[in-house]
Amino acid sequence: MNVLIIGRGGREHTIAWKVNQSELVSQVFVAPGNDGMTDAAKLVPIDEGDHESLIRFAKRKRNRLNHCRSRGSFNRRCR
């Protein structure tokens, strides 16, 4: 399964690092991420607020898991 994690902070980095250890996960993507996350995930240059592009990317990669930001408007759309 592919995993898309949305965010750029330490919390998202930790989630990416841990999810990447699962045998069920084939690839981890972080959007937009930061340079320190490249050890745990492939960075996707899509801003957290660009909902339409995130949805298109997730559909294209057939992601099964999304981590929603704990703050901001995007959190409401993930429920």
MIMARRO-274367 format. One record per residue (C-alpha): residue number from 1; x, z, y negated. Coordinates in Angstrom, 2 decimals, always signed. Layout:
BEGIN
<site><num>NUM</num><X>X</X><Z>Z</Z><Y>Y</Y></site>
...
This chain:
BEGIN
<site><num>1</num><X>+0.00</X><Z>+0.00</Z><Y>+0.00</Y></site>
<site><num>2</num><X>+1.10</X><Z>-0.65</Z><Y>-3.58</Y></site>
<site><num>3</num><X>+0.83</X><Z>+2.14</Z><Y>-6.13</Y></site>
<site><num>4</num><X>+0.42</X><Z>+1.81</Z><Y>-9.89</Y></site>
<site><num>5</num><X>+1.21</X><Z>+4.85</Z><Y>-12.02</Y></site>
<site><num>6</num><X>+0.29</X><Z>+4.64</Z><Y>-15.68</Y></site>
<site><num>7</num><X>+2.45</X><Z>+6.48</Z><Y>-18.17</Y></site>
<site><num>8</num><X>+6.00</X><Z>+6.91</Z><Y>-19.39</Y></site>
<site><num>9</num><X>+6.83</X><Z>+10.61</Z><Y>-19.21</Y></site>
<site><num>10</num><X>+8.44</X><Z>+13.09</Z><Y>-16.88</Y></site>
<site><num>11</num><X>+5.18</X><Z>+13.84</Z><Y>-15.08</Y></site>
<site><num>12</num><X>+4.75</X><Z>+10.18</Z><Y>-14.15</Y></site>
<site><num>13</num><X>+8.41</X><Z>+9.94</Z><Y>-13.10</Y></site>
<site><num>14</num><X>+7.97</X><Z>+12.89</Z><Y>-10.74</Y></site>
<site><num>15</num><X>+4.80</X><Z>+11.39</Z><Y>-9.27</Y></site>
<site><num>16</num><X>+6.54</X><Z>+8.02</Z><Y>-8.78</Y></site>
<site><num>17</num><X>+9.54</X><Z>+9.69</Z><Y>-7.14</Y></site>
<site><num>18</num><X>+7.35</X><Z>+11.64</Z><Y>-4.70</Y></site>
<site><num>19</num><X>+4.93</X><Z>+8.80</Z><Y>-3.92</Y></site>
<site><num>20</num><X>+7.92</X><Z>+6.52</Z><Y>-3.27</Y></site>
<site><num>21</num><X>+8.90</X><Z>+8.80</Z><Y>-0.36</Y></site>
<site><num>22</num><X>+5.71</X><Z>+8.06</Z><Y>+1.57</Y></site>
<site><num>23</num><X>+5.92</X><Z>+5.71</Z><Y>+4.53</Y></site>
<site><num>24</num><X>+2.45</X><Z>+4.45</Z><Y>+3.59</Y></site>
<site><num>25</num><X>+3.69</X><Z>+3.07</Z><Y>+0.27</Y></site>
<site><num>26</num><X>+5.38</X><Z>-0.32</Z><Y>+0.14</Y></site>
<site><num>27</num><X>+6.01</X><Z>-0.49</Z><Y>-3.61</Y></site>
<site><num>28</num><X>+5.56</X><Z>+1.78</Z><Y>-6.64</Y></site>
<site><num>29</num><X>+4.94</X><Z>+0.34</Z><Y>-10.11</Y></site>
<site><num>30</num><X>+4.94</X><Z>+2.30</Z><Y>-13.37</Y></site>
<site><num>31</num><X>+3.39</X><Z>+0.91</Z><Y>-16.55</Y></site>
<site><num>32</num><X>+5.02</X><Z>+1.04</Z><Y>-18.99</Y></site>
<site><num>33</num><X>+7.47</X><Z>+3.60</Z><Y>-17.63</Y></site>
<site><num>34</num><X>+10.92</X><Z>+4.23</Z><Y>-19.09</Y></site>
<site><num>35</num><X>+14.48</X><Z>+3.34</Z><Y>-18.13</Y></site>
<site><num>36</num><X>+14.96</X><Z>+6.62</Z><Y>-16.28</Y></site>
<site><num>37</num><X>+12.26</X><Z>+5.70</Z><Y>-13.75</Y></site>
<site><num>38</num><X>+14.00</X><Z>+2.69</Z><Y>-12.23</Y></site>
<site><num>39</num><X>+15.29</X><Z>+4.84</Z><Y>-9.36</Y></site>
<site><num>40</num><X>+11.72</X><Z>+5.49</Z><Y>-8.20</Y></site>
<site><num>41</num><X>+9.66</X><Z>+2.49</Z><Y>-9.27</Y></site>
<site><num>42</num><X>+9.52</X><Z>-1.01</Z><Y>-10.65</Y></site>
<site><num>43</num><X>+8.69</X><Z>-0.95</Z><Y>-14.35</Y></site>
<site><num>44</num><X>+5.79</X><Z>-3.05</Z><Y>-15.61</Y></site>
<site><num>45</num><X>+5.89</X><Z>-3.87</Z><Y>-19.35</Y></site>
<site><num>46</num><X>+2.20</X><Z>-3.16</Z><Y>-20.03</Y></site>
<site><num>47</num><X>+1.20</X><Z>-0.50</Z><Y>-22.56</Y></site>
<site><num>48</num><X>-1.08</X><Z>+2.33</Z><Y>-21.41</Y></site>
<site><num>49</num><X>-3.68</X><Z>+1.27</Z><Y>-23.96</Y></site>
<site><num>50</num><X>-3.89</X><Z>-2.33</Z><Y>-22.76</Y></site>
<site><num>51</num><X>-6.67</X><Z>-1.67</Z><Y>-20.27</Y></site>
<site><num>52</num><X>-7.52</X><Z>-5.28</Z><Y>-19.52</Y></site>
<site><num>53</num><X>-3.91</X><Z>-6.16</Z><Y>-18.64</Y></site>
<site><num>54</num><X>-3.59</X><Z>-3.05</Z><Y>-16.47</Y></site>
<site><num>55</num><X>-6.75</X><Z>-3.98</Z><Y>-14.59</Y></site>
<site><num>56</num><X>-5.54</X><Z>-7.56</Z><Y>-14.09</Y></site>
<site><num>57</num><X>-2.17</X><Z>-6.33</Z><Y>-12.82</Y></site>
<site><num>58</num><X>-3.78</X><Z>-3.81</Z><Y>-10.45</Y></site>
<site><num>59</num><X>-6.12</X><Z>-6.45</Z><Y>-9.03</Y></site>
<site><num>60</num><X>-3.26</X><Z>-8.90</Z><Y>-8.61</Y></site>
<site><num>61</num><X>-1.17</X><Z>-6.33</Z><Y>-6.73</Y></site>
<site><num>62</num><X>-4.20</X><Z>-4.90</Z><Y>-4.90</Y></site>
<site><num>63</num><X>-3.28</X><Z>-1.35</Z><Y>-5.84</Y></site>
<site><num>64</num><X>-5.06</X><Z>+1.44</Z><Y>-4.04</Y></site>
<site><num>65</num><X>-3.96</X><Z>+4.40</Z><Y>-6.16</Y></site>
<site><num>66</num><X>-3.87</X><Z>+4.89</Z><Y>-9.90</Y></site>
<site><num>67</num><X>-2.60</X><Z>+7.89</Z><Y>-11.79</Y></site>
<site><num>68</num><X>-4.48</X><Z>+8.34</Z><Y>-15.04</Y></site>
<site><num>69</num><X>-2.92</X><Z>+9.90</Z><Y>-18.08</Y></site>
<site><num>70</num><X>-3.98</X><Z>+13.46</Z><Y>-18.69</Y></site>
<site><num>71</num><X>-4.43</X><Z>+12.77</Z><Y>-22.40</Y></site>
<site><num>72</num><X>-5.96</X><Z>+9.96</Z><Y>-24.42</Y></site>
<site><num>73</num><X>-8.79</X><Z>+7.52</Z><Y>-24.09</Y></site>
<site><num>74</num><X>-7.54</X><Z>+5.90</Z><Y>-20.88</Y></site>
<site><num>75</num><X>-8.31</X><Z>+9.07</Z><Y>-18.92</Y></site>
<site><num>76</num><X>-12.04</X><Z>+8.55</Z><Y>-19.48</Y></site>
<site><num>77</num><X>-11.94</X><Z>+5.01</Z><Y>-18.03</Y></site>
<site><num>78</num><X>-10.29</X><Z>+6.15</Z><Y>-14.79</Y></site>
<site><num>79</num><X>-13.15</X><Z>+8.32</Z><Y>-13.60</Y></site>
